[in-house]
């Protein structure tokens, strides 16, 4: 629950200026998706207040030039610490913003404006072994400072909220969960010509398991690979692994030496416009992450009618409810059994397809923006 009660409506005659720090706008993966979507949908629902958008990429300037309540600034990229703590407060002071919102992890320390930051997990605390020692040291030194300085924090899941309360002593009244969503372009595609074009473009097999990921120990590729080998003993299905630097998995795990070179495919980074068709083409989506603090690909997959098989760790159970098959992240045999339930049973596949399509209706970017705007209102009105 929020500790603030006054809203914009009670600040008569005052247009609130909201500064958005968009250094994460070009980040691949969930943080970049969040950054773009929260801006887009906030501006769709809020025409009363003034927004100052601050990019570190000049290509984004002008994206919202058609809106009278938006100013867009370019601040040249620099060391993130300098950009956040020196460049941002100077520019935001010049534009007289009342509130600064950063879409990832930090807030300016030297500002009189109210500050809010988005939290995308506490994995450095929960699984420090998957990060470099310096990264863990740096985060553990700085995050408590940002958490104390921020007027409020928006968390991407109840798991993230709980972790910050328990591990970083964040007061419960200073943090709230606001779920992300799948973008509207992720939906079931019936046009066979579209699907055929994408299949040919990326040279995809007829039947395949899919995982949309990145090169990251937390994504648990080793267990997925072991489960896939078990599945191959019963079914001639392929595996498609797409995402940033994913081809490195093939080298790390000796795909060629294991005789899997022709059945595991690494098409690289998929154009965002093509990704919905990839989900539609897949037989099953595999998500055995060790510690996922949200997992946008799970929602994207369900929205496209692709059944989900995942680990039962992290925030994934919050997202999927009963609409996916789950097992322990490190149990390759259990993961294989669940994958085979979908791959070999049309009845099971249809059940989890329908369940996923129903479950994903609970999430929308409009709802995310509405809840975020309400938090802005309460923090500025305090």
N, C-alpha and C positions, 0 to 999 in steps of 0.2 A: 504494500500500500504506500502511496505517496504521502509525504508529510505536508505538502503544499495544497492550498485549497483555492486561492484566488486564480482567475482565468483572464485571458485576453479581453473578454467582454467587460470586465470590471475596470480595465485600464482605458477609460474613455478618452478619445482624442489622441491616443498614442499609438502610432504604428510601430510594431516591434520589428527591429532589424535582427535578422538571424544570419550569422556567418557560418558557412559550411566549409570545413577543411576537406578538400577532395584529393589529397595526395594518393589515396588508394584507388582512384578512378580507373587506372590502367593495370591494376594488379590482376593476374590471372586467378581463376578460382573464385571461391565463395565471397571473399572480401571485396573484390572488384565488382562482382555481380550485385552485392548488397549496396555498394556505394552508388552505382548507376541507378539502381531501381528505387532506392529511398529518395534520391533527389527528384527523379522523374515523378514519382507518385505524391510526394509532398507538394510539388508545384501544381499538380493536377487538382488537389483538394483545397489548397490554401492560396487564395488570391488577395487576401486582406493584408497580409504582412509582407515585409520587404526581405528579400533574400540576397545575400552577397556570396557568390560562389567563387571559391579560390582554388584554382587548378595549378599543377606544376607541369602541365602539357598545354602549349598554346593551341593545339588542334581542337580543344574542347570549347574554347572561347567563342561565343556566338551560338552555342547549342540552344539557348533559351532567349535569344534576342527578340523573339516575338512576344515576350511577356514583359509588361510594364513594371512588374514588381521584382525584377531580377537585375542585378548587376553581376558581371562576370570578370574576374581578375586573373591575370597570369603572373605567378611568382616563379621565376626560374628554378629548376630543380637544384637542390643543394643536399648536403648531408641532412638526413631526416631530422636529426636533433636541432640543427640550425633552422631548418624550415619551420618546424613546429614551435620552437621556443624563441626565435628571434624575428624571423620574417613574418609569421602569422600574427603575433600580437601587435606589431607595428602597423601592418595593413588594416587589421580589424579595428584598431584604435582610430586610424585615419577615417574609416568609414562609419565610425560611431555605432558599432553593433552592440546589441544588448545581450546576445547569446551566441556563444561559439560552440558548434557541434562538430566533433571529429568522428569520421566513420570507422576509425580503428584506433583503439588502445591508448592514445595520449591526449592530453589537453595542454594548452599554454599555461605555464605557471605564473607568468608576470602579466596579468590582465585583470581589469576591473569588471569585465563582462562575466556573466554567468557561463559556466562551462559544463558540457555533457560529452561523454565519449561512449562509443560502442565497444562492447567487449565480445571477442570471438573465441573465448575459451581461456583456460588456465593450464594448458598442457605443459608449460615449462615447469610448473609445480607438481603436476600429477605424474608426468612421464619425462623427467629431466634426462633420462638415459638416451632419448632419441634426438637430443640437441647437442650442439657443441658446448663445451664448458664455459666459454666466454659469453655465448648467447644467454645461457641460464644465469650466469652471474650478473650480466647487465640487466636482464628483466627483473630479477629478484631485488636489484638495487633501486630500479626506477619505478616499477609498477606500484609499490606501496605509496610512493610519493604522488603519482598521478591519481590513485584512488582516493587519497586524502584531499587533494586539491579540487578534484571534480565536484561540481554541485550535484551531479547525478550521473548514473551509469545505466546504459541500456544493454541488456544481456541477450544473447541469441538463443538461449535455452535455459530451462530450469536447472540443468546440470551446471552450466556456466555460472548462473546466479548462486547456486549452492556452494560451488567451489570458491568463489570470491568471498562469500560470507565466512566460510570455514577456514580457508587458507590465507586470506589476506585481511581478515577482520573488517570487511566492509559492513557498515551498518545496514541491516535489512531495509531500512526506510530510504536508503540512497541508491537502490538498485531495483530494476524491474525487468522481467522477461518480456521480450517482444519478438515473436517468431518471424522468420523470413518466409519466402514463398517461391514457387516456381513461376517464371515469367509466362505471360499469356501465350507466347508462341509455342510453348510445350503443351501439345495436345495430340489426340489420336489423328493420324493421317490416313485417309482412305484412298487418296489418289495414287494408284499404282505407278504411274509414270514418274511421280516425284520420288517414290521409294526406289524405283529401278535406277534413276539417275544418280542418287546418292550411293547406292550399292556399287555401281560401276565406278563412280568418282574415287571411292576409297578402296576399291577392290575387296569388298567384303564377302565372306562365305555365305552360303544359303542359310545355315543355322549356326548361331553363335551365342555364347555367354558374353556379356558386356560388363566392363567396369570403366568408369570415367574417373580418373584419379590424377595423381602427380607422383613424381619420384620422391617418396617420403616413407621412412620406416614405419610411421604410424598407420600407413595404408595397408600394411600386412600382406604384401604380395607373396611372401614365401608360403603362407598358409593357403592362400588362394591357388597357388601353383600346385601344391600337394593335393588339394581337393580336386583340381581339374584333372590331374593324372588319374585319380581314382575314378572320376566320371568317365574318362576315356576308355576305361576297361569295360564299360557297359553301353556307351553311346558314342557315336562318331560325330561329336559336336566340337566346334572350334571355340577359341577364346579371343576376344578383341579387347585390347588394353589401350585406351586412348588418354592423352593428357600430356602435360609438359614434361619433357625428358624421360618419358616412360620407356623408351627403347633401352635405357640403361639397365632396366630389369632383366632384359634378355641376356645381356653380358654378365651381369652379377650372378645369375642363376643358371648359366650355361644351357640355354634353351636348345642350342644345336646339339650339344653333347647328350642331352636327355631325349633326343629324337623328336622334339616338339616344334622344330623350326617351321614346318609347313602348316601347323594347326594353331599356333599363337601368333596373332597379328598386332603390330604396333603402328597404326596409321598416323601417329603423331598428334599434334594439336588440331582439333576439329574446329572448323569455322562455326561460330555460334549459331549462324542461320541454318547450318546443316545438322546440328546436334539433335533437334527433335526427330528427324527422320532416322537417325542412328538408333535412338531409343525405340522407335516404332519397329525397326527391323529386327531388333534383338529378341531372342527367345526368353532370356532371363537376365536380370541385372544382379550382379554379385558385388556385395559391399561388406567385406570382412574387417573393417577398420578397427584398430585397437582402441582408439580414443577419439571419437568424432563428436565435436561440440555442437554441430548442427547437421550438415550433410545435405546441401541443396540438390546434388544429383539424385538422392533418394526420392525427393518430391518431383523432380523433373521426370524421372522414370515412371513413377506412378501416374503422373499426369498424361503420359504418352501411352498408358496401357501396358507397360512392361512389368511383369511380376518381379517383386524384389525378394532377394535372399540376402540377409545381412547378419552381422554380429549382434549380440545383445548388449553390447557395451556402449558407454557414452550416452549421447542424447538421442540415438536412433530410435529406441523404444518410444520416446516421446512423440516422434514424428509418425511412426508407422502404426502404432496401436496394434490391432490384430490383423493388419492388412499385409503382413510380410511373414516369411518364415525366418526365424532367428535361432542362432546357436552361439556357443562361446567362440570368441574370436580366434582362439588358438587351437580349436578342435577341427582339424582338417576332415576327419571322418564324418562328423556331424554336418559340416558345411557341405560336403559332397552329397550326403543323403538328401539334404534339403534342395540342393541344386537339381539332383536327379528327379525329385518329386515333380518339379516344374518341367524339366526337360522331357521326361518320359510319360507324363500323364496330362493329357489334354484337359481333363476335368479339373485337376489341381491348378493348371495354368490359368484356366478361365476363372476359377474361384478367386485367385489372388489378383488377377487382372481387374475384375469387378470391384474387389475390396479396395484396391489401391486407388481406383478412379473415384470411389466414394470418399475415402480418407483424405485425399488431397484437396477436396472441396473446403476443408477446414482452414486452409491457408490461402491468403491473398496479399499482394503487395498494397492494395488499397487499405486493407485492415492494418497492415504493418505501419503505413503512413499515418493513419488515423490515430493509432495508439502512440506513435512517436510524437505527433503534433500535440496530443493531450499532455505528454510529458513536458514538451517545450512550454506549453501554457502554464503548467503548474510551477515550473522552475522560474520562469520569468516573472510570474505573478506573486512569487513568494515575498 
